């Protein structure tokens, strides 16, 4: 059988023994987040999802912000589908943060379940909001100078951030608007700003947020797509809380997650390796010249395996013994002997008992139901062991010359 890579990840060898789309709907803001895992032969130890959601905003467009984003492990998105407006005048020097420009975002880690579209397997993704920003607009007068405080320049109010938020030295502004962005630490509380002059009308014409995600370990997942959603409430007292004066148009923000897992399972047998000849240790000379019966007949056949996925193994046999093992048959007499087949896998492929060394392969697959990569194994050698034990060799060598043969199919199957 062709030993090239199989897209179905079920490999048999026959032996003859002789994430950007943004949309807005009524009262709801949505964002698609996508990530993908494809094993990389150049980096076999880096087995993680790669965020494939198109970035926008400061982490993508503002060079001074990029080191901050990389250090925090966050991604930014700017959406013009968000809008919020004041329902009252923002009073100068107000004491209650809820009466002005304030933000409390879901900066704590939250779990969401993603489900395999075909198998129903469930995994957990964690996400948190790690940054917030907007373009804000106000009438002129008073203009941007309304945010001036005694001994505090108006721009520094936004270029820098109030605790617990952290500024990244970013602002873009004109007379009646400004864009800003702050990093929000994990489990942060309220961040707010107070003007020095009354602001009759104030509005946010976009939202810019950063998020961080923790994805499952892809090597334990099945090939295919996992999907799930997480919804946040928006508005006074919600997950995204902008205070009692700044009221968002949408009252819900939903993140739709798609994790795409593209595993590799590839087994290659060297040319001619599909035909296996069992011989004694050191060949037949001891038997032919001195009548010394062999201890066993065997052949070790190497193969190269690449795997980032779970898989199981089993046998299919032309002839079988006791329903579990393959057999070799002498056609004239009809005499058969058990053929023991076992496997040794390279470092990095293990089962619940640890490294796999001469693990017996059986027709029903018992004992080889799950092999798991500790890391991406790329073109590493393993061995199939074929053997007839001594007690059966003695029966084979009595009487007339005989030839025993049989076909064995070894199956590597990632549908675990």
BADRENKE-387432 format. One record per residue (C-alpha): residue number from 1; residue in one letter; y, x, z. Coordinates in steps of 0.05 Angstrom, whole numbers. Example, Ala and Ser with C-alpha at 12.3 -4.5 7.8 and 13.67 -1.06 7.14 Angstrom:
BEGIN
REC pos code      y      x      z
REC   1    A    -90    246    156
REC   2    S    -21    273    143
//
This chain:
BEGIN
REC pos code      y      x      z
REC   1    X      0      0      0
REC   2    X     71     22    -14
REC   3    X     98     58     47
REC   4    X    172     47     30
REC   5    X    218     12     78
REC   6    X    202    -62     87
REC   7    X    258   -113     93
REC   8    X    212   -158    132
REC   9    X    196   -103    181
REC  10    X    122   -117    178
REC  11    X     89    -53    153
REC  12    X     15    -47    135
REC  13    X    -22     15    114
REC  14    X    -92     11     85
REC  15    X   -142     66     98
REC  16    X   -209     78     66
REC  17    X   -256    118    110
REC  18    X   -306    153     82
REC  19    X    679   -210    257
REC  20    X    768   -239    222
REC  21    X    779   -310    212
REC  22    X    835   -346    251
REC  23    X    849   -420    246
REC  24    X    888   -472    283
REC  25    X    869   -544    296
REC  26    X    899   -597    340
REC  27    X    909   -568    410
REC  28    X    861   -511    396
REC  29    X    869   -438    377
REC  30    X    807   -402    352
REC  31    X    788   -330    338
REC  32    X    724   -302    307
REC  33    X    698   -237    338
REC  34    X    644   -199    301
REC  35    X    603   -137    317
REC  36    X    545   -104    282
REC  37    X    489    -55    298
REC  38    X    459    -12    243
REC  39    X    419     50    265
REC  40    X    453    114    245
REC  41    X    407    173    229
REC  42    X    466    220    240
REC  43    X    476    195    311
REC  44    X    407    171    336
REC  45    X    430    171    409
REC  46    X    490    126    397
REC  47    X    457     58    397
REC  48    X    514     10    407
REC  49    X    547    -47    370
REC  50    X    608    -31    328
REC  51    X    665    -81    332
REC  52    X    677   -105    260
REC  53    X    733   -154    275
REC  54    X    795   -135    235
REC  55    X    849   -109    281
REC  56    X    923   -124    277
REC  57    X    983   -113    321
REC  58    X   1000    -52    363
REC  59    X    930    -20    367
REC  60    X    928    -19    291
REC  61    X   1001    -14    269
REC  62    X   1040     22    323
REC  63    X   1021     95    326
REC  64    X   1046    109    397
REC  65    X   1003     53    423
REC  66    X    938     77    392
REC  67    X    922    130    446
REC  68    X    931     76    499
REC  69    X    884     29    463
REC  70    X    831     83    454
REC  71    X    836    104    526
REC  72    X    828     32    549
REC  73    X    773     16    499
REC  74    X    810    -45    474
REC  75    X    825    -80    408
REC  76    X    888   -118    390
REC  77    X    900   -180    347
REC  78    X    966   -212    329
REC  79    X    964   -286    312
REC  80    X   1022   -327    284
REC  81    X    984   -391    298
REC  82    X   1007   -390    370
REC  83    X   1072   -422    392
REC  84    X   1103   -436    460
REC  85    X   1172   -463    478
REC  86    X   1213   -473    541
REC  87    X   1219   -544    569
REC  88    X   1279   -526    612
REC  89    X   1332   -473    621
REC  90    X   1306   -407    648
REC  91    X   1354   -394    705
REC  92    X   1384   -326    719
REC  93    X   1354   -289    779
REC  94    X   1304   -344    794
REC  95    X   1256   -329    851
REC  96    X   1194   -369    830
REC  97    X   1158   -332    772
REC  98    X   1133   -399    746
REC  99    X   1204   -419    729
REC 100    X   1213   -364    676
REC 101    X   1174   -317    631
REC 102    X   1107   -304    665
REC 103    X   1036   -288    644
REC 104    X    969   -293    679
REC 105    X    913   -281    630
REC 106    X    836   -280    640
REC 107    X    832   -205    653
REC 108    X    767   -209    692
REC 109    X    700   -200    657
REC 110    X    668   -265    636
REC 111    X    597   -276    611
REC 112    X    579   -316    550
REC 113    X    511   -327    519
REC 114    X    496   -311    447
REC 115    X    435   -342    415
REC 116    X    393   -316    357
REC 117    X    401   -366    300
REC 118    X    326   -366    283
REC 119    X    286   -347    345
REC 120    X    330   -377    399
REC 121    X    330   -312    438
REC 122    X    390   -308    486
REC 123    X    431   -247    504
REC 124    X    495   -239    546
REC 125    X    562   -213    521
REC 126    X    620   -198    569
REC 127    X    693   -204    549
REC 128    X    761   -198    581
REC 129    X    833   -202    559
REC 130    X    863   -133    567
REC 131    X    933   -139    539
REC 132    X    987   -190    523
REC 133    X   1050   -192    481
REC 134    X   1092   -237    437
REC 135    X   1151   -242    393
REC 136    X   1202   -281    435
REC 137    X   1264   -315    407
REC 138    X   1326   -341    441
REC 139    X   1394   -367    419
REC 140    X   1452   -319    409
REC 141    X   1492   -324    453
REC 142    X   1467   -304    502
REC 143    X   1423   -261    458
REC 144    X   1375   -206    482
REC 145    X   1428   -182    532
REC 146    X   1409   -242    576
REC 147    X   1353   -199    603
REC 148    X   1403   -146    628
REC 149    X   1400   -135    704
REC 150    X   1444    -92    748
REC 151    X   1425    -20    733
REC 152    X   1368    -44    688
REC 153    X   1376    -43    613
REC 154    X   1350   -107    580
REC 155    X   1304    -68    533
REC 156    X   1271    -30    589
REC 157    X   1250    -97    619
REC 158    X   1203   -104    560
REC 159    X   1189    -33    539
REC 160    X   1164    -22    610
REC 161    X   1120    -72    646
REC 162    X   1123   -107    713
REC 163    X   1064    -92    759
REC 164    X   1006   -103    753
REC 165    X   1015    -98    678
REC 166    X   1026    -30    645
REC 167    X   1076    -15    590
REC 168    X   1062     28    529
REC 169    X   1134     44    512
REC 170    X   1135     -8    456
REC 171    X   1191    -55    435
REC 172    X   1220    -79    369
REC 173    X   1282   -122    373
REC 174    X   1346   -150    342
REC 175    X   1402   -193    371
REC 176    X   1361   -255    384
REC 177    X   1288   -234    385
REC 178    X   1241   -179    409
REC 179    X   1168   -160    404
REC 180    X   1133   -129    464
REC 181    X   1063   -113    488
REC 182    X   1034    -96    556
REC 183    X    965    -74    578
REC 184    X    933   -119    631
REC 185    X    886    -83    679
REC 186    X    821   -114    701
REC 187    X    829   -172    751
REC 188    X    905   -168    746
REC 189    X    949   -223    774
REC 190    X   1016   -249    749
REC 191    X   1064   -207    708
REC 192    X   1135   -236    700
REC 193    X   1206   -221    680
REC 194    X   1272   -251    706
REC 195    X   1337   -254    665
REC 196    X   1406   -237    691
REC 197    X   1437   -294    650
REC 198    X   1415   -367    640
REC 199    X   1373   -377    577
REC 200    X   1378   -448    551
REC 201    X   1321   -442    501
REC 202    X   1265   -391    497
REC 203    X   1204   -390    451
REC 204    X   1143   -348    433
REC 205    X   1130   -349    358
REC 206    X   1064   -310    361
REC 207    X   1014   -281    409
REC 208    X    988   -211    411
REC 209    X    930   -197    456
REC 210    X    880   -142    469
REC 211    X    809   -155    488
REC 212    X    751   -113    512
REC 213    X    678   -130    503
REC 214    X    612   -107    531
REC 215    X    553   -121    485
REC 216    X    478   -122    499
REC 217    X    433    -63    484
REC 218    X    415    -74    410
REC 219    X    349    -36    414
REC 220    X    321    -93    456
REC 221    X    345   -147    408
REC 222    X    313   -177    346
REC 223    X    338   -168    276
REC 224    X    386   -224    256
REC 225    X    450   -257    280
REC 226    X    467   -280    350
REC 227    X    524   -329    359
REC 228    X    562   -360    417
REC 229    X    630   -384    440
REC 230    X    676   -377    500
REC 231    X    735   -424    510
REC 232    X    796   -411    554
REC 233    X    845   -464    576
REC 234    X    919   -453    560
REC 235    X    980   -479    596
REC 236    X   1004   -487    669
REC 237    X    946   -469    716
REC 238    X    900   -451    658
REC 239    X    864   -387    640
REC 240    X    923   -367    598
REC 241    X    980   -388    645
REC 242    X   1052   -379    620
REC 243    X   1085   -414    679
REC 244    X   1115   -483    685
REC 245    X   1172   -473    636
REC 246    X   1138   -440    577
REC 247    X   1090   -492    548
REC 248    X   1041   -471    492
REC 249    X   1028   -517    434
REC 250    X    952   -508    442
REC 251    X    915   -523    505
REC 252    X    851   -485    488
REC 253    X    835   -416    461
REC 254    X    763   -409    435
REC 255    X    730   -343    416
REC 256    X    670   -348    369
REC 257    X    624   -288    372
REC 258    X    575   -264    320
REC 259    X    531   -203    334
REC 260    X    493   -178    273
REC 261    X    432   -135    287
REC 262    X    403    -97    228
REC 263    X    342    -58    251
REC 264    X    302     -5    215
REC 265    X    226      1    216
REC 266    X    197     48    166
REC 267    X    129     83    165
REC 268    X    109    134    113
REC 269    X     39    163    102
REC 270    X     35    230     65
REC 271    X      6    228     -5
REC 272    X    -69    220     -2
REC 273    X    -67    203     72
REC 274    X    -93    133     60
REC 275    X   -162    162     45
REC 276    X   -193    188    109
REC 277    X   -256    230    113
REC 278    X   -288    237    181
REC 279    X   -318    305    197
REC 280    X   -343    343    258
REC 281    X   -301    394    294
REC 282    X   -304    457    251
REC 283    X   -338    421    193
REC 284    X   -411    408    177
REC 285    X   -437    480    178
REC 286    X   -465    478    249
REC 287    X   -507    417    230
REC 288    X   -528    441    161
REC 289    X   -546    512    183
REC 290    X   -570    503    254
REC 291    X   -585    429    262
REC 292    X   -532    423    316
REC 293    X   -512    351    320
REC 294    X   -437    339    320
REC 295    X   -404    315    385
REC 296    X   -362    266    344
REC 297    X   -336    252    275
REC 298    X   -260    245    271
REC 299    X   -197    252    231
REC 300    X   -125    255    255
REC 301    X    -77    227    203
REC 302    X     -3    240    213
REC 303    X     52    192    192
REC 304    X    128    192    198
REC 305    X    162    134    231
REC 306    X    235    111    236
REC 307    X    248     55    285
REC 308    X    306     22    321
REC 309    X    268    -41    337
REC 310    X    213    -67    381
REC 311    X    146    -72    346
REC 312    X     73    -84    358
REC 313    X     10    -57    325
REC 314    X    -59    -83    308
REC 315    X   -116    -74    259
REC 316    X   -147   -113    203
REC 317    X   -217    -91    183
REC 318    X   -266    -98    126
REC 319    X   -322    -93    177
REC 320    X   -316   -105    251
REC 321    X   -357    -95    315
REC 322    X   -356   -144    373
REC 323    X   -294   -177    344
REC 324    X   -245   -124    369
REC 325    X   -257    -58    334
REC 326    X   -268    -38    262
REC 327    X   -335    -11    237
REC 328    X   -364     34    183
REC 329    X   -424      6    146
REC 330    X   -482     38    110
REC 331    X   -496    -12     53
REC 332    X   -570      3     40
REC 333    X   -595     -7    111
REC 334    X   -538    -51    134
REC 335    X   -530     -6    195
REC 336    X   -459     -4    223
REC 337    X   -424     39    275
REC 338    X   -359     26    312
REC 339    X   -297     62    287
REC 340    X   -248     76    342
REC 341    X   -175     77    319
REC 342    X   -118     97    365
REC 343    X    -46    117    357
REC 344    X      1    170    386
REC 345    X     75    155    377
REC 346    X    132    206    377
REC 347    X    179    217    435
REC 348    X    227    158    443
REC 349    X    176    103    428
REC 350    X    143     77    491
REC 351    X    110     17    522
REC 352    X    109     -9    593
REC 353    X     63     49    613
REC 354    X    108    103    584
REC 355    X     93    151    527
REC 356    X     41    128    477
REC 357    X    -17    178    471
REC 358    X    -82    157    437
REC 359    X    -70     84    453
REC 360    X   -129     44    424
REC 361    X   -114     -3    366
REC 362    X   -154    -68    365
REC 363    X   -160   -127    318
REC 364    X   -128   -175    367
REC 365    X    -71   -127    383
REC 366    X    -85   -127    457
REC 367    X    -56    -67    492
REC 368    X     -6    -53    436
REC 369    X     36   -117    441
REC 370    X    103    -82    451
REC 371    X    129    -13    435
REC 372    X    202     -3    451
REC 373    X    250     52    426
REC 374    X    290     87    480
REC 375    X    336    110    423
REC 376    X    335    107    348
REC 377    X    275    148    324
REC 378    X    288    175    255
REC 379    X    230    203    213
REC 380    X    191    230    272
REC 381    X    116    246    267
REC 382    X     62    204    298
REC 383    X    -14    206    292
REC 384    X    -69    156    277
REC 385    X   -135    178    307
REC 386    X   -201    156    273
REC 387    X   -265    171    310
REC 388    X   -339    155    314
REC 389    X   -366    172    383
REC 390    X   -425    218    395
REC 391    X   -477    164    413
REC 392    X   -465    131    346
REC 393    X   -464    196    307
REC 394    X   -536    210    330
REC 395    X   -559    144    298
REC 396    X   -522    160    234
REC 397    X   -558    228    227
REC 398    X   -629    202    233
REC 399    X   -674    192    173
REC 400    X   -649    195    101
REC 401    X   -580    215     79
REC 402    X   -531    159     88
REC 403    X   -459    145     70
REC 404    X   -418    101    116
REC 405    X   -352     71     94
REC 406    X   -302     16    110
REC 407    X   -230     -5    100
REC 408    X   -180     -8    156
REC 409    X   -109    -36    153
REC 410    X    -60    -13    207
REC 411    X     -2    -61    218
REC 412    X     65    -45    248
REC 413    X    101   -111    261
REC 414    X    172   -119    288
REC 415    X    164   -195    297
REC 416    X    151   -188    371
//
